[in-house]
Amino acid sequence: MKIATVLLIVGMLNIYAKGYSQQEKITVHRENASLKEIMVLIENESGYKFLYNDDYSGLEKIISLNVTQKPVREVLEQILDGTGAGFKLLDNKLIVVVPELYLSQQQVLKLAVK
C-alpha cells in the first residue's frame, strides 16, 4: 500500500511538471536584434534549447522584443510571425524551428498514416 501511494505521488508530480514547463513565463527586452540573438536570450531565460538550420535566412530578421512574464509559446508565436518559420515545442525543453512548409507537411503525413 505504501509503495502504491509513493508511486501515485511521483506520477502526479511528473504530470504537474510537464504542465508547468509549457506554461513557463519569460521576460525579454531587446531592441534591434536578430531572431537568432533573441533565441539565445530565450534559452538563457527559460532553459529551453533551440534546434534550427543555420542556413535558414528567415532567422536573420531584425526585431525588437519587449515582453514581461509571457509564456514561452506566446513569445515564440510573436517573434516568428511573418518569418515563414514555425516551431514545435517538445516535452524535453527542446524547441525545433523549421520553415512552416515542413510543419504542414508533417501534419499531412500524420493524418495519412492514421
GROMACS elastic network, one bead per residue, 0.5 to 0.9 nm:
[ bonds ]
;  ai    aj funct       b0    kb
    1     4     6  0.51763   500
    1     5     6  0.63082   500
    1     6     6  0.87634   500
    2     5     6  0.51136   500
    2     6     6  0.62397   500
    2     7     6  0.86398   500
    3     6     6  0.51242   500
    3     7     6  0.61245   500
    3     8     6  0.85192   500
    4     7     6  0.51278   500
    4     8     6  0.60758   500
    4     9     6  0.86670   500
    5     8     6  0.50794   500
    5     9     6  0.62654   500
    5    10     6  0.86831   500
    6     9     6  0.51909   500
    6    10     6  0.61902   500
    6    11     6  0.85730   500
    7    10     6  0.51193   500
    7    11     6  0.60638   500
    7    12     6  0.85831   500
    8    11     6  0.51357   500
    8    12     6  0.62139   500
    8    13     6  0.87205   500
    9    12     6  0.51151   500
    9    13     6  0.62522   500
    9    14     6  0.87010   500
   10    13     6  0.51604   500
   10    14     6  0.63031   500
   10    15     6  0.88326   500
   11    14     6  0.51340   500
   11    15     6  0.64029   500
   11    16     6  0.87299   500
   12    15     6  0.51579   500
   12    16     6  0.62119   500
   12    17     6  0.86373   500
   13    16     6  0.50246   500
   13    17     6  0.60908   500
   13    18     6  0.87233   500
   14    17     6  0.50980   500
   14    18     6  0.63855   500
   14    19     6  0.87785   500
   15    18     6  0.53034   500
   15    19     6  0.63779   500
   15    20     6  0.86370   500
   16    19     6  0.51868   500
   16    20     6  0.60278   500
   16    21     6  0.86252   500
   17    20     6  0.50469   500
   17    21     6  0.61083   500
   17    22     6  0.88226   500
   18    21     6  0.53227   500
   18    22     6  0.66972   500
   18    91     6  0.68640   500
   18    92     6  0.89284   500
   19    22     6  0.55481   500
   19    23     6  0.67311   500
   20    23     6  0.51316   500
   20    24     6  0.62432   500
   21    24     6  0.51435   500
   21    25     6  0.89293   500
   21    91     6  0.80286   500
   21    93     6  0.77865   500
   22    25     6  0.87861   500
   22    71     6  0.76605   500
   22    72     6  0.74639   500
   22    73     6  0.75452   500
   22    89     6  0.83330   500
   22    91     6  0.80395   500
   22    93     6  0.87559   500
   23    70     6  0.87149   500
   23    71     6  0.55050   500
   23    72     6  0.71598   500
   23    73     6  0.79653   500
   24    46     6  0.73737   500
   24    69     6  0.86403   500
   24    70     6  0.79405   500
   24    71     6  0.54504   500
   24    72     6  0.62265   500
   24    73     6  0.87378   500
   25    46     6  0.76949   500
   25    68     6  0.81797   500
   25    72     6  0.58548   500
   25    73     6  0.89469   500
   26    42     6  0.74746   500
   26    45     6  0.62625   500
   26    46     6  0.64403   500
   26    67     6  0.75826   500
   26    68     6  0.65264   500
   26    70     6  0.54910   500
   26    71     6  0.63187   500
   26    72     6  0.64112   500
   26    75     6  0.83690   500
   27    42     6  0.84478   500
   27    45     6  0.73548   500
   27    66     6  0.77478   500
   27    67     6  0.53989   500
   27    69     6  0.51008   500
   27    70     6  0.67783   500
   28    38     6  0.82747   500
   28    41     6  0.71595   500
   28    42     6  0.73164   500
   28    45     6  0.78769   500
   28    65     6  0.66989   500
   28    66     6  0.58186   500
   28    67     6  0.53925   500
   28    68     6  0.65593   500
   28    69     6  0.85364   500
   29    64     6  0.78026   500
   29    65     6  0.55550   500
   29    67     6  0.63246   500
   29    68     6  0.80297   500
   30    33     6  0.66210   500
   30    38     6  0.76559   500
   30    41     6  0.89920   500
   30    63     6  0.83909   500
   30    64     6  0.56628   500
   30    65     6  0.52986   500
   30    66     6  0.64060   500
   31    62     6  0.87886   500
   31    63     6  0.68235   500
   31    65     6  0.63166   500
   31    66     6  0.80252   500
   32    62     6  0.56029   500
   32    63     6  0.51494   500
   32    65     6  0.82634   500
   33    36     6  0.80503   500
   33    37     6  0.60235   500
   33    38     6  0.65551   500
   33    60     6  0.89134   500
   33    61     6  0.81018   500
   33    62     6  0.51522   500
   33    63     6  0.54926   500
   33    64     6  0.62972   500
   33    65     6  0.83659   500
   34    37     6  0.51884   500
   34    38     6  0.63509   500
   34    39     6  0.86585   500
   34    59     6  0.68850   500
   34    60     6  0.53202   500
   34    61     6  0.53777   500
   34    63     6  0.61476   500
   34    64     6  0.85594   500
   35    39     6  0.60691   500
   35    40     6  0.86754   500
   35    58     6  0.82948   500
   35    59     6  0.51267   500
   35    60     6  0.59863   500
   35    61     6  0.59270   500
   35    62     6  0.64474   500
   35    63     6  0.69278   500
   35    79     6  0.72858   500
   35    80     6  0.81033   500
   36    39     6  0.50515   500
   36    40     6  0.64132   500
   36    41     6  0.88308   500
   36    59     6  0.59094   500
   36    60     6  0.67865   500
   36    61     6  0.85594   500
   37    40     6  0.51556   500
   37    41     6  0.64710   500
   37    42     6  0.87913   500
   38    41     6  0.50511   500
   38    42     6  0.62494   500
   38    43     6  0.86381   500
   38    63     6  0.85614   500
   38    64     6  0.88706   500
   38    65     6  0.79941   500
   38    79     6  0.85068   500
   39    43     6  0.61196   500
   39    44     6  0.86282   500
   39    49     6  0.86589   500
   39    50     6  0.72441   500
   39    76     6  0.88715   500
   40    44     6  0.62612   500
   40    45     6  0.86287   500
   40    49     6  0.85398   500
   40    50     6  0.83113   500
   41    44     6  0.51102   500
   41    45     6  0.61233   500
   41    46     6  0.85226   500
   42    45     6  0.50281   500
   42    46     6  0.58080   500
   42    47     6  0.77174   500
   42    48     6  0.73516   500
   42    49     6  0.85939   500
   42    72     6  0.80869   500
   43    46     6  0.53949   500
   43    47     6  0.51632   500
   43    48     6  0.50371   500
   43    49     6  0.56489   500
   43    50     6  0.73698   500
   44    47     6  0.58845   500
   44    48     6  0.78356   500
   44    49     6  0.88757   500
   45    48     6  0.82820   500
   46    49     6  0.86858   500
   46    72     6  0.78393   500
   46    93     6  0.88871   500
   47    93     6  0.71174   500
   48    92     6  0.83567   500
   48    94     6  0.55665   500
   48    95     6  0.68074   500
   49    93     6  0.64127   500
   49    95     6  0.60295   500
   49    96     6  0.85146   500
   50    93     6  0.88037   500
   50    94     6  0.59661   500
   50    96     6  0.58401   500
   50    97     6  0.70872   500
   51    94     6  0.73864   500
   51    95     6  0.61838   500
   51    97     6  0.61174   500
   51    98     6  0.85827   500
   52    55     6  0.87281   500
   52    56     6  0.78917   500
   52    95     6  0.86562   500
   52    96     6  0.61595   500
   52    97     6  0.51241   500
   52    98     6  0.63696   500
   53    56     6  0.56087   500
   53    97     6  0.80460   500
   53    98     6  0.75872   500
   54    57     6  0.78680   500
   54    59     6  0.81102   500
   55    58     6  0.89112   500
   55    59     6  0.87202   500
   56    59     6  0.62508   500
   56    60     6  0.81380   500
   56    98     6  0.83007   500
   56    99     6  0.80894   500
   57    60     6  0.56411   500
   57    61     6  0.78296   500
   58    61     6  0.59627   500
   58    80     6  0.88143   500
   58    83     6  0.54212   500
   58    84     6  0.68709   500
   58    85     6  0.69950   500
   58    99     6  0.83700   500
   59    62     6  0.84458   500
   59    80     6  0.85594   500
   59    83     6  0.75175   500
   59    85     6  0.82583   500
   61    83     6  0.75866   500
   63    79     6  0.77045   500
   64    79     6  0.88629   500
   65    75     6  0.88594   500
   65    78     6  0.89008   500
   65    79     6  0.76938   500
   67    70     6  0.63574   500
   67    75     6  0.75956   500
   70    73     6  0.83621   500
   70    74     6  0.66777   500
   70    75     6  0.66727   500
   71    74     6  0.54161   500
   71    75     6  0.64823   500
   71    76     6  0.88182   500
   72    75     6  0.51583   500
   72    76     6  0.61814   500
   72    77     6  0.86559   500
   73    76     6  0.51821   500
   73    77     6  0.62339   500
   73    78     6  0.86492   500
   73    89     6  0.78031   500
   74    77     6  0.51134   500
   74    78     6  0.61744   500
   74    79     6  0.87745   500
   75    78     6  0.50219   500
   75    79     6  0.62105   500
   75    80     6  0.85451   500
   76    79     6  0.52864   500
   76    80     6  0.59716   500
   76    81     6  0.82946   500
   76    86     6  0.85638   500
   76    87     6  0.77122   500
   77    80     6  0.54548   500
   77    81     6  0.59493   500
   77    86     6  0.78997   500
   77    87     6  0.82998   500
   78    81     6  0.54475   500
   78    82     6  0.89869   500
   79    82     6  0.83329   500
   79    83     6  0.82709   500
   80    83     6  0.54435   500
   80    84     6  0.73742   500
   80    85     6  0.59892   500
   80    86     6  0.65747   500
   80    87     6  0.83789   500
   81    84     6  0.73302   500
   81    85     6  0.76581   500
   81    86     6  0.82639   500
   82    85     6  0.77987   500
   83    86     6  0.83157   500
   83    99     6  0.84380   500
   84    98     6  0.86204   500
   84    99     6  0.57096   500
   84   100     6  0.56850   500
   84   101     6  0.80455   500
   85    97     6  0.66374   500
   85    98     6  0.54530   500
   85   101     6  0.81223   500
   85   103     6  0.89550   500
   86    96     6  0.83427   500
   86    97     6  0.57515   500
   86    98     6  0.55887   500
   86    99     6  0.58161   500
   86   101     6  0.85492   500
   86   102     6  0.86642   500
   86   103     6  0.70322   500
   87    95     6  0.65285   500
   87    96     6  0.53983   500
   87    98     6  0.61702   500
   87    99     6  0.82886   500
   87   100     6  0.79254   500
   87   103     6  0.78776   500
   88    94     6  0.83032   500
   88    95     6  0.57164   500
   88    96     6  0.51898   500
   88    97     6  0.66844   500
   88    98     6  0.83883   500
   88   103     6  0.82702   500
   89    92     6  0.86292   500
   89    93     6  0.72975   500
   89    94     6  0.62127   500
   89    96     6  0.66493   500
   89    97     6  0.89294   500
   90    93     6  0.59328   500
   90    94     6  0.52619   500
   90    95     6  0.61382   500
   90    96     6  0.78885   500
   91    94     6  0.70168   500
   92    95     6  0.88705   500
   97   100     6  0.88016   500
   98   101     6  0.81100   500
   98   102     6  0.66440   500
   98   103     6  0.72678   500
   99   102     6  0.57724   500
   99   103     6  0.71345   500
  100   103     6  0.51114   500
  100   104     6  0.63920   500
  100   105     6  0.86874   500
  101   104     6  0.53504   500
  101   105     6  0.62494   500
  101   106     6  0.87071   500
  102   105     6  0.50826   500
  102   106     6  0.61421   500
  102   107     6  0.86923   500
  103   106     6  0.51868   500
  103   107     6  0.63778   500
  103   108     6  0.88218   500
  104   107     6  0.51209   500
  104   108     6  0.63002   500
  104   109     6  0.86778   500
  105   108     6  0.51199   500
  105   109     6  0.62009   500
  105   110     6  0.86896   500
  106   109     6  0.50692   500
  106   110     6  0.62362   500
  106   111     6  0.87194   500
  107   110     6  0.50924   500
  107   111     6  0.62987   500
  107   112     6  0.87044   500
  108   111     6  0.51395   500
  108   112     6  0.62448   500
  108   113     6  0.87417   500
  109   112     6  0.50724   500
  109   113     6  0.62338   500
  109   114     6  0.87818   500
  110   113     6  0.52063   500
  110   114     6  0.63387   500
  111   114     6  0.53955   500
